Amino acid sequence: MNVVLKIKILGAGCSRCDTLERMTRKAVEEMQLEAMVEKVGDIEEILRYSVLRTPALVINEKVIFSGVVPVMSELKSLLFNLAAKE
């Protein structure tokens, strides 16, 4: 598989972080995207992204948003648009 999107969910285990991870994995699977999804819980690594609130979504090393959990349709639209650019 040729990975187009490298997705990281930043969060130290809060329920919203877990929800964003589940939603992201489900969206990637349903959309059949070429993506690698990784959960990052290490505080030191999270701080490297200058994120003040979690959960945060990082795609291809760019912070897309932090502190929110979008609705599924919004997440899928975002992933679709980013994958189309790659």
N, C-alpha and C positions, 0 to 999 in steps of 0.2 A: 504494500500500500504506500502510495506517495502522499505523505502528510502535508496538507496544505495549511491547516490551522493548528497551531500549538497553543492550546488553551490551558490556562491555569486558574483555578479557583483559590483565592487567598482567603484563609479563615482558620481560626484556631479551635474549631469544633463547636461553634454555636449552632443552634437549630437553623437559623437563616442561611448559614454557610453550607450546611448539609443539604438544605432545600435547593440552593443554587447549584450545587454539584449534581444532585439527582436530575434536576431539570435540564442542565446542560448536557449530561450524558444521554438523557432521553431524546433531546432535540437532535443531537449529533447522530444518534442511531436512526431515528425516524426519518431524518433528512438524508441519510446515507452520505454524510460528509466525510471527507478524508481529513480526519482530525485526531489529535492525541489530546486527551483530557487528563490533567494532573491536579490533584488536591495538594495544596501547600499549606501546612499548618505551622511550620517553623516561624516563630515571631521575627527572628533575625532576617530571614529571607523575605518575609512580608514587608518589613521596614525598608528593604532595598528598593521597593517600588514606590516609596513615599505615600503609601496609602494610610489615611487617617482613620477610616472606618471600614469594617468588613461586614458582609462579604464583598470581595472585589473580583472582577472578571478581567483577566489579562489575556490578550490574544496576540500572538507573535510578538511578545515582550512589550506590548503597549497596553496601559491600563485603559480599559473601555469604560468602566464605571466602578464605583465603590459605595458601600453603605445601603444598597438597595437590592431587592430581588424583583426582577421584572416579571410581567406575566409571560406565559409561554409564547404567545404570538409575537410579542415584542422581541423576545430572545431569539426566536427562529428567524425573524426578519433581519435582525442584526447579524446573525451567523451567515445567513444567505448572502447578504450584501458584502460581508467581509470575504467570504469564500470566492465570490465572483470577481473580486479585485485581485486575488492571488493567482 
